[in-house]
Amino acid sequence: MTDSLIEFDSALLEDGGKGIRFDLPALGEYVTGFVVRFKGNVHAYVNQCAHVSVELDWNEGDFFSMQKDYLICSTHGAHYRPDNGFCVMGPCKGKSLKSIEAVEQNGKIIINIASVAK
């Protein structure tokens, strides 16, 4: 692994379950990203609401709505599609979360944190 790649075991992510957070030092000391599984696929994003730069999860790793169909900002209630980060409801409707390149292969989830634009 290089410094720009982060790796997790695939078994750690349940479909619609808790996400896994990770640091994004290139974006700042306190900036994190997260990865979730939705409908069998993994999706990674910068952990910042598109409305105001606050973290989405209300408890660490809790990103999904109760119905497990949207990612929700705990501060403003914005609803994002888990498959593409597009905001469908809330103060940032029409905007999107910043995506991070993530692939799953050989029982591993590999996240390329260098793919995040500053």
ROTI-939022 format. One record per residue (C-alpha): residue number from 0; residue in one letter; x, y, z. Coordinates in pm, 1 decimal. Layout:
BEGIN
+-------+-------+----------+----------+----------+
! domar ! vexvo !       xx !       yy !       zz !
+-------+-------+----------+----------+----------+
!   NUM !     A !        X !        Y !        Z !
...
+-------+-------+----------+----------+----------+
END
This chain:
BEGIN
+-------+-------+----------+----------+----------+
! domar ! vexvo !       xx !       yy !       zz !
+-------+-------+----------+----------+----------+
!     0 !     M !      0.0 !      0.0 !      0.0 !
!     1 !     T !    112.7 !    353.3 !    -66.8 !
!     2 !     D !     40.7 !    656.5 !    151.7 !
!     3 !     S !   -244.2 !    752.6 !    -81.0 !
!     4 !     L !   -426.1 !    418.5 !    -46.6 !
!     5 !     I !   -627.4 !    298.0 !    252.1 !
!     6 !     E !   -742.6 !    -61.5 !    276.9 !
!     7 !     F !  -1022.0 !   -225.4 !    479.0 !
!     8 !     D !  -1156.3 !   -580.0 !    488.5 !
!     9 !     S !  -1478.0 !   -602.8 !    284.2 !
!    10 !     A !  -1647.6 !   -793.0 !    566.4 !
!    11 !     L !  -1639.3 !   -479.2 !    783.8 !
!    12 !     L !  -1912.6 !   -309.9 !    575.4 !
!    13 !     E !  -2271.9 !   -431.7 !    589.4 !
!    14 !     D !  -2518.0 !   -314.6 !    327.2 !
!    15 !     G !  -2689.0 !     -7.0 !    475.3 !
!    16 !     G !  -2490.3 !    -47.6 !    797.2 !
!    17 !     K !  -2234.9 !    166.6 !    973.0 !
!    18 !     G !  -1976.3 !    336.7 !    758.5 !
!    19 !     I !  -1604.5 !    339.0 !    819.6 !
!    20 !     R !  -1433.2 !    673.6 !    875.0 !
!    21 !     F !  -1075.3 !    757.1 !    778.7 !
!    22 !     D !   -851.6 !   1064.3 !    794.8 !
!    23 !     L !   -792.4 !   1291.1 !    495.1 !
!    24 !     P !   -475.3 !   1477.5 !    598.4 !
!    25 !     A !   -438.9 !   1649.9 !    259.3 !
!    26 !     L !   -762.9 !   1840.1 !    328.9 !
!    27 !     G !   -682.9 !   1941.9 !    685.4 !
!    28 !     E !   -602.0 !   1811.6 !   1028.9 !
!    29 !     Y !   -963.0 !   1737.3 !   1124.0 !
!    30 !     V !  -1110.5 !   1636.4 !    786.9 !
!    31 !     T !  -1233.1 !   1280.0 !    750.1 !
!    32 !     G !  -1380.3 !   1065.3 !    479.5 !
!    33 !     F !  -1608.9 !    765.9 !    501.0 !
!    34 !     V !  -1702.9 !    456.7 !    306.2 !
!    35 !     V !  -2041.7 !    279.3 !    308.6 !
!    36 !     R !  -2196.8 !    -16.8 !    131.6 !
!    37 !     F !  -2526.8 !     42.4 !    -51.6 !
!    38 !     K !  -2703.4 !   -217.1 !   -266.6 !
!    39 !     G !  -2387.9 !   -428.1 !   -267.1 !
!    40 !     N !  -2149.7 !   -154.3 !   -383.8 !
!    41 !     V !  -1901.6 !     57.1 !   -188.6 !
!    42 !     H !  -1908.9 !    436.5 !   -203.2 !
!    43 !     A !  -1666.8 !    679.9 !    -37.0 !
!    44 !     Y !  -1706.9 !   1051.6 !     30.3 !
!    45 !     V !  -1550.5 !   1340.9 !    217.0 !
!    46 !     N !  -1734.7 !   1360.9 !    549.5 !
!    47 !     Q !  -1863.4 !   1715.4 !    499.8 !
!    48 !     C !  -2215.3 !   1835.4 !    429.1 !
!    49 !     A !  -2246.9 !   2019.1 !     96.9 !
!    50 !     H !  -2436.7 !   2296.5 !    279.9 !
!    51 !     V !  -2187.3 !   2378.4 !    558.6 !
!    52 !     S !  -1862.6 !   2190.8 !    624.1 !
!    53 !     V !  -1982.6 !   1982.5 !    920.3 !
!    54 !     E !  -1949.2 !   1605.2 !    950.1 !
!    55 !     L !  -2255.1 !   1405.2 !    852.8 !
!    56 !     D !  -2259.5 !   1121.9 !   1106.9 !
!    57 !     W !  -2436.9 !   1180.2 !   1440.3 !
!    58 !     N !  -2254.4 !    887.9 !   1602.9 !
!    59 !     E !  -1929.0 !    766.3 !   1451.6 !
!    60 !     G !  -2015.2 !    569.6 !   1138.2 !
!    61 !     D !  -2392.1 !    636.5 !   1150.1 !
!    62 !     F !  -2464.6 !    788.9 !    809.3 !
!    63 !     F !  -2781.8 !    616.4 !    690.0 !
!    64 !     S !  -3142.1 !    716.0 !    749.7 !
!    65 !     M !  -3353.9 !    476.3 !    957.3 !
!    66 !     Q !  -3489.6 !    329.2 !    632.0 !
!    67 !     K !  -3129.2 !    287.4 !    508.5 !
!    68 !     D !  -3211.6 !    457.5 !    178.2 !
!    69 !     Y !  -3028.8 !    790.8 !    220.7 !
!    70 !     L !  -2718.3 !    933.0 !    385.4 !
!    71 !     I !  -2825.8 !   1207.2 !    625.5 !
!    72 !     C !  -2652.4 !   1513.3 !    765.0 !
!    73 !     S !  -2708.8 !   1503.2 !   1140.8 !
!    74 !     T !  -2688.9 !   1883.8 !   1165.8 !
!    75 !     H !  -2914.4 !   2004.3 !    882.4 !
!    76 !     G !  -3109.1 !   1693.5 !    781.7 !
!    77 !     A !  -2990.0 !   1701.0 !    421.1 !
!    78 !     H !  -3058.5 !   1370.1 !    240.3 !
!    79 !     Y !  -2797.2 !   1236.0 !     -2.2 !
!    80 !     R !  -2821.4 !    943.5 !   -240.9 !
!    81 !     P !  -2570.6 !    682.3 !   -118.5 !
!    82 !     D !  -2476.7 !    575.0 !   -472.5 !
!    83 !     N !  -2366.8 !    916.2 !   -601.5 !
!    84 !     G !  -2374.6 !   1164.8 !   -309.1 !
!    85 !     F !  -2639.4 !   1386.6 !   -474.5 !
!    86 !     C !  -2850.1 !   1589.9 !   -227.1 !
!    87 !     V !  -3219.8 !   1530.9 !   -290.5 !
!    88 !     M !  -3362.4 !   1711.2 !     13.6 !
!    89 !     G !  -3249.4 !   1981.0 !    253.3 !
!    90 !     P !  -3063.5 !   2312.5 !    241.1 !
!    91 !     C !  -2811.0 !   2189.9 !    -17.5 !
!    92 !     K !  -3059.3 !   2030.4 !   -259.1 !
!    93 !     G !  -2895.8 !   1989.6 !   -599.9 !
!    94 !     K !  -2539.9 !   1985.4 !   -465.4 !
!    95 !     S !  -2331.3 !   1673.2 !   -399.0 !
!    96 !     L !  -2089.8 !   1526.0 !   -151.0 !
!    97 !     K !  -1727.9 !   1509.8 !   -270.6 !
!    98 !     S !  -1664.9 !   1154.4 !   -383.4 !
!    99 !     I !  -1348.1 !    955.8 !   -324.6 !
!   100 !     E !  -1233.4 !    673.4 !   -549.5 !
!   101 !     A !  -1305.4 !    334.8 !   -387.7 !
!   102 !     V !  -1288.2 !    -16.3 !   -533.2 !
!   103 !     E !  -1356.4 !   -358.0 !   -391.2 !
!   104 !     Q !  -1149.9 !   -656.5 !   -495.7 !
!   105 !     N !  -1020.6 !   -979.4 !   -342.1 !
!   106 !     G !  -1208.9 !   -924.3 !    -16.2 !
!   107 !     K !  -1064.3 !   -575.0 !     32.0 !
!   108 !     I !  -1195.5 !   -220.5 !     -5.3 !
!   109 !     I !   -925.6 !      9.3 !   -139.7 !
!   110 !     I !   -972.2 !    384.9 !   -109.6 !
!   111 !     N !   -754.4 !    625.6 !   -306.5 !
!   112 !     I !   -737.7 !    935.3 !    -86.9 !
!   113 !     A !   -522.4 !   1108.5 !   -348.6 !
!   114 !     S !   -837.5 !   1120.6 !   -566.5 !
!   115 !     V !   -987.0 !   1392.4 !   -346.0 !
!   116 !     A !   -960.2 !   1739.2 !   -496.4 !
!   117 !     K !   -842.9 !   2009.7 !   -258.7 !
+-------+-------+----------+----------+----------+
END
